[in-house]
Amino acid sequence: MKFIVSILLIALLSFLSGLYLPWWGIALAAALISVLIQQRPGMAFLSGFLALLLLWGAMAWGIDGANNSILSKKIALILPLGGNSLLLILVTALVGALVGGSAALTGSYLKKLL
C-alpha cells in the first residue's frame, strides 16, 4: 500500500513542482516523499522511477499529440533516433524516471541516517 501511495504522491508533487520550479524540482519531490514514507531503498527507487516514468511519458505524449508530432520529429532527426517521435517520448520518460528513482533512493538513505 505504501508503494502505490508513494508513486501517486511523487507523481502529484512532481507535477506541481514542475509548475513553479525548474525541471529538477522532480528530484526534490521524489526525495521528500521518500523521506516521509519509509520504504526499503529498492522499493523507494522503484516508486520514484515508475512515478516519473508515467508522469513524464504521459506529459510528453500529450504535448506531442497537441502539435501533431511536428516538433518531436524534428528533434528526433537531430538526435540519433531516426525521426521516431515515439522513441523520443520514451527517452524523455526514461530520463525523468532515472532522476526520480535516484532522488527517491537518496531520500530513502537519508531517512536511514535520520
Buried (B, 14 or more C-beta within 10 A) or exposed (E): EEBEEBBEBBBBBBBEBBEEBEEEBBBBBBBBBBBEBEBEBEBBBBBBBBBBBBBBBBBBBEBBEEEEBEBBBEEBBEEEBEBBBEBBBBBBBBBBBBBBBBBBBBBBBEBEEE
